[in-house]
Amino acid sequence: MRKTIFSFLLILGGGSIYAQTHIDTAGKHSPARTLTYQQYQAYLKGEAGEDLARVAEMNHYPLPDKVLRWRIELDLSPIQIKKITEASAYLRRRRLQIGGSVIDTEKKLDSMFRYNRVEDGNLIFYANRYGLYQGELKNALLQACLSTQKLLSQQQMTMYEGLQKRN
């Protein structure tokens, strides 16, 4: 009996903690139970993963959208603007594509566990697939940073970094 009550309390407490972590401050629920509403929206809108570009940004390889914000101050040429805009658009398409795949994989993993249909093989497959998507997202972000940095002069990079520090 004690074991049953303890198990019930553990499940009840765990469910409460789970519910609290997957509802954002506005009280909205994510359609993918394993993602917070904010995470879900970021994947859905193609805005997820900017933190994955940290290694590039720390080493002077900026994200294209951040450079485009300062196009006037950096005196970007029309060719630079066109190419950086193309890099930004490509990155957005990849983020949307990968975000959809991450959401689908999260839903599949949730379903497998919820309906007790987890086996070693399918768990390995979907967990590895999730890691693959995270790697693809990181690569897309880093590639965008690399192509953006190559388009900027040293003077523009120095000016960009100064603008970033001020804001």
C-alpha positions as CSV (number, residue, x, y, z in Angstrom):
1,M,0.0,0.0,0.0
2,R,2.8,2.4,0.9
3,K,4.5,1.6,-2.4
4,T,1.3,2.4,-4.3
5,I,0.8,5.7,-2.5
6,F,4.4,6.7,-3.0
7,S,4.2,5.8,-6.7
8,F,1.0,7.8,-7.1
9,L,2.5,10.8,-5.4
10,L,5.6,10.5,-7.5
11,I,3.6,10.4,-10.7
12,L,1.3,13.2,-9.5
13,G,4.3,15.4,-8.6
14,G,6.2,14.6,-11.7
15,G,3.2,15.4,-13.9
16,S,2.8,18.7,-12.1
17,I,6.4,19.6,-12.7
18,Y,6.1,18.5,-16.4
19,A,3.0,20.6,-16.9
20,Q,4.6,23.7,-15.4
21,T,7.7,23.4,-17.7
22,H,5.7,23.1,-20.9
23,I,3.4,26.1,-20.4
24,D,4.9,29.5,-21.1
25,T,4.2,32.6,-19.1
26,A,1.1,33.4,-21.1
27,G,-0.4,30.0,-20.3
28,K,-0.2,28.6,-23.8
29,H,0.3,24.9,-24.4
30,S,2.5,23.5,-27.1
31,P,0.9,21.1,-29.6
32,A,4.1,19.0,-29.1
33,R,3.9,18.0,-25.5
34,T,7.7,17.6,-25.1
35,L,8.4,21.1,-26.3
36,T,7.5,24.3,-24.5
37,Y,5.2,26.6,-26.4
38,Q,8.1,29.0,-27.0
39,Q,10.3,26.2,-28.4
40,Y,7.5,24.9,-30.6
41,Q,6.8,28.4,-32.0
42,A,10.5,29.0,-32.6
43,Y,10.8,25.8,-34.6
44,L,7.5,26.5,-36.4
45,K,8.6,30.1,-37.4
46,G,12.1,29.1,-38.4
47,E,13.7,31.1,-35.5
48,A,15.1,28.2,-33.5
49,G,18.7,27.5,-32.8
50,E,20.4,30.9,-32.9
51,D,22.4,29.8,-29.8
52,L,23.9,27.1,-32.0
53,A,25.8,29.8,-33.9
54,R,27.6,31.0,-30.8
55,V,30.9,29.5,-31.8
56,A,30.9,31.4,-35.1
57,E,29.8,34.7,-33.6
58,M,32.3,34.5,-30.8
59,N,35.0,34.2,-33.5
60,H,33.9,37.0,-35.8
61,Y,31.5,35.2,-38.1
62,P,28.2,37.0,-37.9
63,L,24.7,35.8,-38.7
64,P,23.4,37.3,-41.9
65,D,20.2,38.8,-40.3
66,K,22.3,40.6,-37.7
67,V,24.5,42.1,-40.5
68,L,21.5,43.2,-42.5
69,R,20.2,45.1,-39.5
70,W,23.2,47.4,-39.9
71,R,23.3,47.5,-43.7
72,I,23.3,51.3,-43.8
73,E,25.9,51.8,-41.0
74,L,28.2,49.2,-42.6
75,D,27.8,50.8,-46.0
76,L,27.0,47.4,-47.6
77,S,27.1,47.4,-51.4
78,P,24.1,46.3,-53.4
79,I,25.9,43.0,-54.2
80,Q,26.7,42.4,-50.5
81,I,23.1,43.1,-49.6
82,K,21.8,40.7,-52.3
83,K,24.2,37.9,-51.3
84,I,23.7,38.3,-47.6
85,T,19.9,38.4,-48.1
86,E,20.1,35.2,-50.1
87,A,22.1,33.6,-47.3
88,S,19.5,34.7,-44.8
89,A,16.6,33.4,-46.9
90,Y,18.4,30.0,-47.4
91,L,19.0,29.8,-43.6
92,R,15.3,30.6,-42.9
93,R,14.2,27.8,-45.3
94,R,16.5,25.3,-43.7
95,R,15.4,26.4,-40.2
96,L,11.7,25.9,-41.2
97,Q,12.4,22.5,-42.8
98,I,14.5,21.3,-39.9
99,G,12.1,22.7,-37.3
100,G,9.2,20.8,-38.8
101,S,11.3,17.6,-38.7
102,V,12.2,18.2,-35.0
103,I,8.6,18.8,-34.1
104,D,7.5,15.6,-35.9
105,T,10.3,13.6,-34.2
106,E,9.4,15.0,-30.8
107,K,5.7,14.0,-31.4
108,K,6.8,10.5,-32.5
109,L,8.9,10.0,-29.4
110,D,6.1,11.2,-27.2
111,S,3.6,8.9,-28.9
112,M,6.0,5.9,-28.5
113,F,6.4,6.5,-24.8
114,R,2.8,7.5,-24.2
115,Y,1.3,4.4,-25.8
116,N,4.1,2.1,-24.5
117,R,5.4,1.2,-27.9
118,V,9.0,1.8,-27.2
119,E,11.5,-0.7,-28.4
120,D,15.3,-0.4,-28.5
121,G,15.4,-0.2,-32.3
122,N,12.8,2.5,-32.8
123,L,14.1,4.5,-29.8
124,I,17.7,4.4,-31.2
125,F,16.3,5.4,-34.7
126,Y,14.3,8.4,-33.5
127,A,16.9,9.6,-30.9
128,N,19.6,9.5,-33.5
129,R,17.3,11.2,-36.0
130,Y,16.8,14.0,-33.5
131,G,20.5,14.4,-33.1
132,L,20.9,14.5,-36.9
133,Y,18.4,17.4,-37.1
134,Q,20.2,19.3,-34.4
135,G,23.5,18.8,-36.3
136,E,21.8,19.9,-39.6
137,L,20.5,23.0,-37.8
138,K,23.9,23.9,-36.4
139,N,25.6,23.3,-39.8
140,A,23.0,25.6,-41.5
141,L,23.6,28.4,-39.0
142,L,27.4,28.0,-39.2
143,Q,27.4,27.9,-43.0
144,A,25.4,31.1,-43.1
145,C,27.9,32.8,-40.7
146,L,30.8,31.6,-42.8
147,S,29.3,32.9,-46.1
148,T,28.4,36.2,-44.5
149,Q,31.8,36.8,-43.0
150,K,33.4,36.1,-46.4
151,L,31.3,38.9,-47.9
152,L,32.4,41.6,-45.5
153,S,35.6,43.7,-45.6
154,Q,37.8,43.9,-42.5
155,Q,36.7,47.5,-42.1
156,Q,33.0,46.4,-42.2
157,M,33.7,43.6,-39.7
158,T,35.4,46.0,-37.3
159,M,32.4,48.4,-37.6
160,Y,29.9,45.6,-37.2
161,E,31.6,44.4,-33.9
162,G,31.6,48.0,-32.6
163,L,27.9,48.3,-33.4
164,Q,27.2,45.0,-31.7
165,K,29.0,46.0,-28.5
166,R,27.1,49.3,-28.3
167,N,23.8,47.4,-28.4
